[in-house]
Amino acid sequence: MKPRLYLRVGDRVRHMRFYAWGDGVVVEESHSTLVGGFCLVRVLFDDGIERSFINDLDNECCCYYAGLRAT
């Protein structure tokens, strides 16, 4: 079963709880070739820090459910 991906490289995002981070852009997307493996995205925020998030909408810890929204 393929993961349902939320974000792609180049997408602009904003975190709904951590406004101090500023806006971000997805700079890397990676997915596991193993069944049940993680799909991750790396986001570079305006504060200069890259943060990683789970990018599978079928996972309860997906970045969408954690408050990351595409702008």
CYANA upper distance limits for C-alpha pairs under 8 A (distance plus 0.5 A):
  1 MET  CA     35 VAL  CA      7.97
  3 PRO  CA     39 CYS  CA      8.11
  3 PRO  CA     56 ASP  CA      6.19
  3 PRO  CA     57 LEU  CA      7.91
  3 PRO  CA     58 ASP  CA      7.45
  4 ARG  CA     56 ASP  CA      5.83
  4 ARG  CA     57 LEU  CA      5.87
  4 ARG  CA     58 ASP  CA      6.91
  5 LEU  CA     39 CYS  CA      8.27
  5 LEU  CA     55 ASN  CA      6.16
  5 LEU  CA     56 ASP  CA      5.46
  5 LEU  CA     57 LEU  CA      6.66
  6 TYR  CA     55 ASN  CA      6.26
  6 TYR  CA     56 ASP  CA      6.92
  6 TYR  CA     57 LEU  CA      6.79
  6 TYR  CA     64 TYR  CA      7.94
  7 LEU  CA     11 ASP  CA      7.01
  7 LEU  CA     26 VAL  CA      8.03
  7 LEU  CA     41 VAL  CA      7.98
  7 LEU  CA     55 ASN  CA      7.09
  7 LEU  CA     70 ALA  CA      8.15
  8 ARG  CA     26 VAL  CA      7.23
  8 ARG  CA     29 GLU  CA      7.14
  8 ARG  CA     41 VAL  CA      8.43
  9 VAL  CA     25 VAL  CA      8.26
  9 VAL  CA     26 VAL  CA      5.42
  9 VAL  CA     27 VAL  CA      6.01
  9 VAL  CA     28 GLU  CA      6.31
  9 VAL  CA     29 GLU  CA      6.70
 10 GLY  CA     25 VAL  CA      6.42
 10 GLY  CA     26 VAL  CA      5.68
 10 GLY  CA     27 VAL  CA      6.84
 11 ASP  CA     25 VAL  CA      6.14
 11 ASP  CA     26 VAL  CA      5.95
 11 ASP  CA     70 ALA  CA      7.24
 11 ASP  CA     71 THR  CA      8.37
 12 ARG  CA     23 ASP  CA      7.66
 12 ARG  CA     24 GLY  CA      6.21
 12 ARG  CA     25 VAL  CA      5.00
 12 ARG  CA     26 VAL  CA      7.11
 12 ARG  CA     70 ALA  CA      6.27
 12 ARG  CA     71 THR  CA      6.12
 13 VAL  CA     23 ASP  CA      6.39
 13 VAL  CA     24 GLY  CA      5.57
 13 VAL  CA     25 VAL  CA      6.45
 13 VAL  CA     26 VAL  CA      8.08
 13 VAL  CA     68 LEU  CA      7.10
 13 VAL  CA     69 ARG  CA      5.90
 13 VAL  CA     70 ALA  CA      4.78
 13 VAL  CA     71 THR  CA      5.75
 14 ARG  CA     19 TYR  CA      8.23
 14 ARG  CA     22 GLY  CA      7.27
 14 ARG  CA     23 ASP  CA      5.38
 14 ARG  CA     24 GLY  CA      6.56
 14 ARG  CA     68 LEU  CA      6.29
 14 ARG  CA     69 ARG  CA      5.93
 14 ARG  CA     70 ALA  CA      6.99
 14 ARG  CA     71 THR  CA      7.22
 15 HIS  CA     19 TYR  CA      6.94
 15 HIS  CA     21 TRP  CA      8.13
 15 HIS  CA     22 GLY  CA      8.34
 15 HIS  CA     23 ASP  CA      8.09
 15 HIS  CA     67 GLY  CA      6.02
 15 HIS  CA     68 LEU  CA      4.86
 15 HIS  CA     69 ARG  CA      6.64
 16 MET  CA     67 GLY  CA      5.59
 16 MET  CA     68 LEU  CA      6.69
 16 MET  CA     69 ARG  CA      7.61
 17 ARG  CA     67 GLY  CA      7.04
 18 PHE  CA     22 GLY  CA      8.37
 20 ALA  CA     47 ASP  CA      8.14
 21 TRP  CA     45 PHE  CA      6.43
 21 TRP  CA     46 ASP  CA      6.68
 21 TRP  CA     47 ASP  CA      5.89
 22 GLY  CA     45 PHE  CA      6.53
 22 GLY  CA     46 ASP  CA      5.53
 22 GLY  CA     47 ASP  CA      6.95
 23 ASP  CA     45 PHE  CA      6.09
 23 ASP  CA     46 ASP  CA      6.15
 24 GLY  CA     43 VAL  CA      6.49
 24 GLY  CA     44 LEU  CA      5.77
 24 GLY  CA     45 PHE  CA      4.45
 24 GLY  CA     46 ASP  CA      6.54
 25 VAL  CA     43 VAL  CA      5.95
 25 VAL  CA     44 LEU  CA      6.01
 25 VAL  CA     45 PHE  CA      7.10
 26 VAL  CA     41 VAL  CA      7.15
 26 VAL  CA     42 ARG  CA      6.33
 26 VAL  CA     43 VAL  CA      4.90
 26 VAL  CA     44 LEU  CA      6.98
 27 VAL  CA     41 VAL  CA      8.06
 27 VAL  CA     42 ARG  CA      6.29
 27 VAL  CA     43 VAL  CA      6.21
 27 VAL  CA     44 LEU  CA      7.08
 28 GLU  CA     41 VAL  CA      6.08
 28 GLU  CA     42 ARG  CA      5.61
 28 GLU  CA     43 VAL  CA      7.75
 29 GLU  CA     39 CYS  CA      8.08
 29 GLU  CA     40 LEU  CA      6.39
 29 GLU  CA     41 VAL  CA      4.97
 29 GLU  CA     42 ARG  CA      7.04
 30 SER  CA     39 CYS  CA      6.27
 30 SER  CA     40 LEU  CA      5.84
 30 SER  CA     41 VAL  CA      6.88
 31 HIS  CA     37 GLY  CA      7.80
 31 HIS  CA     38 PHE  CA      6.56
 31 HIS  CA     39 CYS  CA      4.63
 31 HIS  CA     40 LEU  CA      6.72
 32 SER  CA     37 GLY  CA      5.50
 32 SER  CA     38 PHE  CA      6.23
 32 SER  CA     39 CYS  CA      6.73
 33 THR  CA     37 GLY  CA      7.46
 38 PHE  CA     54 ILE  CA      7.29
 38 PHE  CA     55 ASN  CA      8.39
 38 PHE  CA     56 ASP  CA      8.05
 39 CYS  CA     54 ILE  CA      6.23
 39 CYS  CA     55 ASN  CA      5.73
 39 CYS  CA     56 ASP  CA      6.41
 40 LEU  CA     52 SER  CA      7.09
 40 LEU  CA     53 PHE  CA      6.03
 40 LEU  CA     54 ILE  CA      5.07
 40 LEU  CA     55 ASN  CA      5.61
 40 LEU  CA     56 ASP  CA      8.32
 41 VAL  CA     52 SER  CA      6.08
 41 VAL  CA     53 PHE  CA      5.92
 41 VAL  CA     54 ILE  CA      6.97
 41 VAL  CA     55 ASN  CA      6.58
 42 ARG  CA     50 GLU  CA      6.79
 42 ARG  CA     51 ARG  CA      6.04
 42 ARG  CA     52 SER  CA      4.89
 42 ARG  CA     53 PHE  CA      7.00
 43 VAL  CA     50 GLU  CA      5.83
 43 VAL  CA     51 ARG  CA      5.81
 43 VAL  CA     52 SER  CA      6.77
 43 VAL  CA     53 PHE  CA      8.39
 44 LEU  CA     48 GLY  CA      7.03
 44 LEU  CA     49 ILE  CA      6.36
 44 LEU  CA     50 GLU  CA      4.79
 44 LEU  CA     51 ARG  CA      7.07
 45 PHE  CA     49 ILE  CA      6.29
 45 PHE  CA     50 GLU  CA      6.80
 45 PHE  CA     51 ARG  CA      8.30
 53 PHE  CA     62 CYS  CA      7.64
 53 PHE  CA     63 CYS  CA      6.07
 54 ILE  CA     59 ASN  CA      8.36
 54 ILE  CA     61 CYS  CA      7.11
 54 ILE  CA     62 CYS  CA      5.43
 54 ILE  CA     63 CYS  CA      6.10
 55 ASN  CA     62 CYS  CA      5.92
 55 ASN  CA     63 CYS  CA      6.49
 55 ASN  CA     64 TYR  CA      8.39
 56 ASP  CA     62 CYS  CA      6.06
 56 ASP  CA     63 CYS  CA      8.50
 57 LEU  CA     62 CYS  CA      6.11
 57 LEU  CA     64 TYR  CA      7.85
 58 ASP  CA     62 CYS  CA      7.98
 60 GLU  CA     65 TYR  CA      7.56
 61 CYS  CA     65 TYR  CA      7.05
 61 CYS  CA     66 ALA  CA      7.20
 62 CYS  CA     66 ALA  CA      6.96
 63 CYS  CA     67 GLY  CA      6.85
 63 CYS  CA     68 LEU  CA      5.90
 64 TYR  CA     68 LEU  CA      5.50
 64 TYR  CA     69 ARG  CA      6.69
